[in-house]
Amino acid sequence: MVRQGCPIATRFMVLGLLLGVMAGPPAAAEEPRAVVKDLSPKLDRLLRREMQAILGAMQTIFGAIVTGDHGLVAEKARAIHASFILKQSLTPSDRQDLVAAVPDRFLKLDKRFHSAAAELARAAEARDTGRQLRVLGRMSRACVTCHGDYVAGRFPGLQMSR
């Protein structure tokens, strides 16, 4: 929750986060391709549910960072880290379907994203607000990169120069 008494500070924090998100182009090791059409209905539902949970957690994290609630940042960051789709209780068939449906780069981006969430939790535990902002910026940039590369049809207004 953003406090009413610090609108200028909040604007600077938002600006800092946005600059972090936009800093540096992502590396492209392989040609991105849409993955939505290749997912089974079950995997599509699981991924959508995970993405919605991550979005909610990241919104909460941002509010917690700008208000200095390090405990809440750590809690939500750990929840994101634990949500890695391959760590969920998928059947062996579901795992095969997922690996077949998405390119290696997608899985690598996802793994790095969830590793960054663990780093964010450590930064929160250390009460290091600057590091929290940097890691959250990296995580946000990863979301934009992945959505732009792999589900651009769902987000037609999302464009990021490289």
N, C-alpha and C positions, 0 to 999 in steps of 0.2 A: 504494500500500500504506500503510495506517495503522500508525504506530508504536505499539508496546505501551506505551511509557512516558508517553503523554500522553492518557489517556482523557478528562480534563476538557476539555482544549483541543480534542480532537476533537468532543466534545459541543457545545461552543460554536460550532465551525465548522459542524457539521450544523445547529444551530439557526439560525445566521446564513443559511445557504443556504435553509433552509425558509422563513424569514421573507421572504427575497428573492423566493422563488417565489410566496408568497402575497400580496405587496404589490401592491396596485392591480389593479383589474379590467381585462380586455382590452377594447378597443374593438370594437364590433360594427357594421360598416358594412353588412353584408347578412345575411340570415337564413342561418345555417349549415344544411347538409344533409349527410347521409351520402354519402360518395364511393365507398366500397368496392364497392357494387353496380354502379357505372358503369365500373369499371376492367376492362380486358382482363386475362386471366390473366397475360400477360407483364408488364404494368405493375404488377399487384398483387404479383407475385413480386419485381420490381425494387424497389418501394417498401418491401416488407417487409424485403428484404435490406439496403437502405439504413438503415432504421430500427433494425434490429438492430446494424448497424455503429456507428451514431450512439450508441445506448445504451451499447454497450461502451466507446466512446471517452469518453463523458461520465463513466462510472463511473471510468475510468482518470484522467481529468482531475481529478475531485474528489480522488482519492487523491493525485495529484501536487501539487495546490494545498496540501493540508493538510500535505504533507511538504516543501514548498518546491522541488519539482523543476520549475522553470520551463521547462527544455528539453523535458520530456515534455509539459507543458501546451501549449506552442507546437506541438509536433509533432502531437499529437492534434487540436488546434483547427484547424490547417491541413488535416488530413485531412477533418474535418467540412466545412470550407468548400469543399473541392474535390469533395465528394460530391453537390452540388446536382443533382437528378435531370435537369433540363433541360440540364446541361452534359455528361451522360453521352452515350455514343455511341448515341443512340436514332435509329431510322430516322425519316424525315419523317412516315411514317404513325403511328408510335408517338407522336411529338410532337403530332400532330393529335388522336389519341385521348386523350392526357393532358389537353390544353387543353379538349377537349370534356367530359371526365369530371369535372373539378374546377372549382369556382367561382374567380373572380378572387381573392377574399380568401384562399383556400387557397394560391394561388401567391405572393401577397404575403407571407403569414405565413412561408412556406418561404424565400422570398428574404431576408427580414429575419433569419430564424434563421441562415442561412448567412453573412450579412454580420456578424452578431454573433460567429460563430465566428472570422472574420478579425480582429475587434476583440479577441477573447480571445487570439488568437495574439500580437497586438501588445502587449497587456498583459503577457503572459508574457515576451516579449522584453525588455520594460522592467522586468521583475522586480517588477511592481506587484501584490502579492497581493490587496489590497483591491479593486482594479479587476477582477481575475480573478474574485473571488467575486461581484461585482455582475453581471458579464456572464454568468457561468454561471447565476446566479439568473434573469436575463432569459431565457436560453436554455431553462432548465427550465420556466419559466412558459409560454413559447411552445409547448413540447411538450404540456403539460397543456391549454392552450387548444385547440390543434389537435386533439388526441385527443378531447377532450370535445365539440368542435363537429362533427367530421367522421367519427370512427370510434367513437362512444360505444358502439355495439353490441358492439364487441370489448372494451371496458373498462367494464362496467356499474357497477363500484364507483367510477368516477372522476366526482366531482362537484366543481365549483368555483363558489362563490357569486359573483355579479357585482355 
